[in-house]
Amino acid sequence: MNWYLVQYADSNGMVYQWAQSSSHLDAASDVLIDRGFDKMLHTNDDTMITVVRKDDYVAGNYTRDEVLKCANVSLGLDTGTLDDDPDWWRE
């Protein structure tokens, strides 16, 4: 488990929230599950969410759609897994 800083814009301003998780994408989905996707400033699918790992500052950028798919899988709302389609993030 590593610490990640998740950053994106919501209706109240910029969100900078720390999350402990096993990957960049999991950290982003955990934060957005807690905060809610409906508060995002731009709710289109290609809104960018930036995640930075604390230990080495490696950053990852994900679209809202990618994070939403990961969140749905982790909550059991999607019967598939992220491994079903290895290129799911390119869509």
N, C-alpha and C positions, 0 to 999 in steps of 0.2 A: 504494500500500500504506500502510495506517495501522496503528497499534498499538491493540489492544483489550484490555480487561480482562474476562475471562470469569469469572462468579461463579455458583456453585451449591453445594448440599450433597451430600457423598458420605459413604460409610461411615466415613471417617476424620475428618470435620469439614467445615468450609467450604473450598471450592476457590476460590482467587483466582489466576488464571494469565493472564499476558500472552501475546498472540498477535499476530503481524503478518499481516494479511490485507487483502483488498479490500472486505469487507463485514462487518457485525455477525454475520450468520448463518454465513458462511464461517469466521469466527474461532471461533465456538461449536462448529461441527462439527469443525474441526481439533483443538481441545482435547479434545473427547470421543472423537475417533478415537484420539488418543494415550493418553488416560487410561482409556478403556473405559466403555461405557454401563452395565455391570453393577455398577460401584462406586457408582452414584448412590444416595443415601439412599432416595428414593422412586422406584420404577421405573415408576410409572403414566405414561400418555402425556401428562398435563397438568402434570407437574412443570415449574416455571418455571426458566429459565436467563436470567440478566441479563448483558448485554454492554454495556460503556461504551467509547466511542471516546476515546482519550487527548487528542486535539487540542482538542475542543470539548465534551467530556462528554456528548455525545448518547448516550442509552441505548436499548437495544432489549431487549424481553422475548420469549422464545421458549419454546414447550413442548418437552418431550423428543421428542415425535413429529415436530415440525417440524425439529429439529436432526438427528434420526436420518434423516429423509428426505433432507435435504441431504447428510449424510455418505455415505449409500448411493449417491447420484447421483455425488458427487465420487470415490468409490472404484470406480465402475463396476459396483456390485452391483445397481443399478436401471437398467433399459434406458431409462426415460423421463427427461425433464429437468424441472426445476422450471418451465420455461416452458410445458409441455404444458397445465397447468391454472393459469391466473393466480390463481385463488382457492384454491390447494391449502392455504394456511396457515389458511384459515377453517374447514376441516373438523375 
